[in-house]
């Protein structure tokens, strides 16, 4: 049974191509895929790639042979790729949906009693302590 192993190849020079990586890593074993990632246009020094090897033994040989090896003017960093934990969806970042409790959190407190009389602190509606001000006449002058 063959088990593919994905390798992280970091610190790539901007001129590095997928063909360069395929040729280099094929010396250690069968390469099933090469995927260049990052901004490989010369402006980003953090470009990297994922190289997938056909067997764990080939992946280990590639790490031993090519880690800290120079390719196209840069020293490569070769390790086994680590899986990054990503939130499954946007809702997992909300406090109502915690990572351990995927269900909706329900407030079990008693509901608040609705006020029987509504008061406003806005002067247009009165303060609730006195009668509201009479409405203004529309149009024309307010003087009589």
N, C-alpha and C positions, 0 to 999 in steps of 0.2 A: 504494500500500500504506500503510495507516495503522498507526502504531506508538504504542501508549499509553505515556505517560510519567507516572510516579508522582511527585508532589511532596510534600515534607514541609512541613507548615504548623505551626509551633510558637508557643508563648507565647499560647495561646488563653485568652480570658476564660472563666470558668465558665459564663456565660450564652450562649456561642456554640453555635449549633445547626448541624446539617448543612445545613439550608436556607439559613442565613446564608452559609455557605461556597459552596454551589452557586450562589447568586445573584451573589456577588462574582466568583467565578472564571469564570462563564459570560460575563462581559464580555471576557475574554481569548480565549475559544474554547470548543469543545465539551467539557463535563465528562462523563466516562463514569462516574465513581463518586466518592463522598465517604464516608470512613470516619473517624468520631471515635474516638480512642483515649485511654487514660489515665483518670484519675479526674475526671470532669467534674461533680462534685457540689459544687464550691466549696471543697473542702478541699485540693485539689492544684493548685498553680500551674504544674505541668509538663504540663498537658493538651496534646495535639497531635492532628493529623489527617493523613490521607493523601488527597490530592485527585488523581485520575487524569485527565489531559488526553488528548484524542484524538490530538494531533500534537505533535512536538517543538517546532514553531514556536509553538503555543499555549502550551505549557509555558514557553517562554522569555519570551513576552509576559507571562504571569502572574507570573513571577519579577520581571521588570522593573517591572511596574505595582504589585504588591502587597507586595513585600518592604519591611518597615519602615512599612507602612500601618496605620492604626488601624482596628480592627473591634471593636465592642462594648466599647470602653474599653481595649483592649490593642493594643500594636504587634506585628504579625505578623512572624514569621521564615519566609520562604518560600525553599526550596532544592529541588534535585532529591534525592529520597529515595535514601539509600545502602543497599545490601544489607548486612545484618549476617551475618557468618559464624557459623553455629551448629553445634555438634557434631551429627553425624548421629544419634547415639544415645548412651546412657549409657556404653556400652563404650568409646567413643573417649576418654573421660577417664581410663580406667585405664591404668596404665603398660605393661601387656602389649600394649595395642593403641595404638600410636603413630599420629599423624596421617599419617606418611609410610609406615609399614609397617602395613598393615591386618591382616596375618596374626599369629597367635599366636607370641610369642617363646618359643623352646624352649631350655632350659638344656642346653648341650652338654658340661657337665662330667661326669666319671665319677661314677657313683652311689656314695654312701658305703657302706662296708661295715657291715653290721648287727652290733651287738655280740653276742658269743656268750653272755654271761651278763648278766642284767639285775640291776642293783643299785639300791636306793632309798635316799635319804637320810632317808626318813620313819621314825620310830622304830617305828611299828606294823608295818612290814615288815622291820625290822632295817636295819642299816647296811651289810650285805654283808660285814662283817668278823667278825661273831660270829653265833651261832645266834639265830633270832628268838625273841622273848619268847613264853611260852606264852599261849594264849587265856584270857580271863577267863570265869568262870562266869556264866551268865545267871540272872537272877532271884534274889531274896533277898539276903542280906548277903554281902559278899565275905570276911568273917571266918570262921574255922573254930573 
